[in-house]
Amino acid sequence: ISGGIVNFITPFTILNGFTGTHGPTSGTCLRWQINENNCGCGMCWDWEYYYCYSCYYETTTNNGCPCTFYEGYPNNTTGYNWQTANLSSLVPAGTKQVLVQVHWGINSPDYDDIDAFLLVRKNSSSPTYAIARGRSAGSGDNVAGAVQAIIPIDENTRTFQYAVERPGFNQGITFQVIGYY
């Protein structure tokens, strides 16, 4: 840790109650919309009544339909819709790191992509760090957690970037800055 002793501040909320995700929105596609019986992308075929209907099924075979799921963290850290947290009114010039706390809850999905991550990075040319992870892997589970972490910020702009990876924290997430170095 560079910068010495932590200077605690009144918690500043970056994210609260967010249940969606910030991507990834590009990279290696792992699943596509289904096109059953040539009904069209995102359409299924009813084999009993012989008609097409809108559905949310996916396939792991590239059939030319839109991608529904891109490879995520840790293999893909560039395709996210990164959000920028501006701390310039909160921390003094020269700050290189902040102390954050995160608490979250997750209880679904129970299949497929079951790991949600809160990712941070100093800026677009810096490494990506996972500071929170939630996993919902079984029917009826409810998982919650809390963590504190020291993360780097861009000392010139006093900003950092974050993204919540799919499937997100469907029971909510609170992400706060509580100190600086």
N, C-alpha and C positions, 0 to 999 in steps of 0.2 A: 504494500500500500504506500503510495507516495502522497505527500500532503499532510501527514501528521494525524492529529486527533479529529474525530468526527465532530462537526458542528450540527447539532440537532435543530430541526425547524418544526413548525406546525405542519403536520402532514398535508402535502399537496397532492390532490387526486388527479392522476393522469387518465384513469379509466375506471368506471364503476358500473356494475350491472350488465356489462357487455356480454352478449351471448352469441354474436356472429363471429365471422372470421375476416382476416385481411388477405386471404389467398392460400396457397399460391395461385396465380392466374396465368402462369406460363411455365414452360419447361417441358419435362417428359410427361406425356399424358399416360395415365394408367387405366382410365375407364372413360367410355363414351356413352352418349345416349343410345338407347336401344332403337333398332329399326326392324321390328318384327314383321315378317311376312311382307316386306316392302310397303309397309303402311306409311312410312316417313319417320324422320328423326323424332324421338320422344314419343313414339306411338307403339302400342301393342295390338295384337290380333286376338279377338275373342273367337276361340275355336268352336264354341258351342253355337253362337248366334251369327258368326261370320261377319264381323265388322271390326273396324279399327277404332281405338280409343286412346286418349292421352294417358300416359303412364310415366312413372319415374324410375323404371328399371334401367340398369346399366349393363354394359358388356365390357369385357376385357379385350375384345377384338376390335381393332380399328376398322370401323365400317364407314368412315367418312362423315359421321355425325359429329356434332360439337363435343368437345372434351368436357367431362363432368368432374374429373378428379386428376390433378397433377401430382407428381411425386413431390413429397414434402420433406420437411426437416428430418434427418440431417443431410440427406443427399442433395436437396435443392434449397438454397437459401437466397436465391436471387429473384424468384418469380413472385414475391409477395407484394401486396399493396401496403408498403411501409408507411406508417404514420409518424409524424415528427412531433416530439414533445419539446416545446421551447421553455427553457428555465431561466432565460436572461433576466427576468424580473424577480427571480427567486434566489439565485445563487450569485456570488460575486465573480467578477472577472478573474480568470486564472483557475477556476474550478476545473478539475480534471476527472473527478469521480463523484458519484452520488450514491447514497445509501437508499435503497428502495425496499418496500415490503409489498408482498402480494398475498392475497388469500382468494381461494377459488373453490368452486364445487362443480361436480360433473356426475351425471347418472345415466347418460346415454351418448352415443349409440352403444348397443351391446354386441355389435358385430362390425365387420369391415374396418374402417379407420377409427380406432378406439383411443388414440393418443392425441391429446390437445397440448400444445406448447405455447408459452408466452416467450417470444424471441425479442432480443434487443441487440442493438449495435450502435456504435458511435456515429457512423455515417456510412454512406454507400460503399466506401472503399475499405471498410474495416471488417474484422471477423464478426460472425453472428454467434450469440450466446443464448442458450436456453436457460431461463431463470425460473420457470415453473412448468410443471408437466402434470397433467391429469389423465387418468386412464379409466375408462369404463368398459370392462370386458365381460361382465356377466349379468344375467337377468336380475333386476332388482337391486343392483348395487348402487350405493351412494358414496362418492368419494369426495373428500374435501382436504385442503391442505393450506399451509401458510409457510412463507419463507421470507427471509431478508437477504439481500445481496448487494454487493458493491458493484456498480456498473460504470463503464467509462462513458464520458460525454465529450463532445467536441468542444475543446476549451476556447476556440475562437468564436463560435456561435452560441455556446452554452445550450446545445441541443443534443438529443439522441433520438434514435428511431426504434419503433417497436411494431410487432405484428402478432396477432393471435392466429395460430394455425388451426385449420380444420381438424376436428369438428367443432372447435370452440368449447367454451365452458358454459353449458346450458343452464347451470344453476347459478351463474354469475361469477364475476371476477372483479376484484378491487385491486388497483395498482397505484401505489402512492410513493412519492419521494418524501423521505423523512429526515435526510441529512445530507451534508456535502463535505468533501475533503479539499 
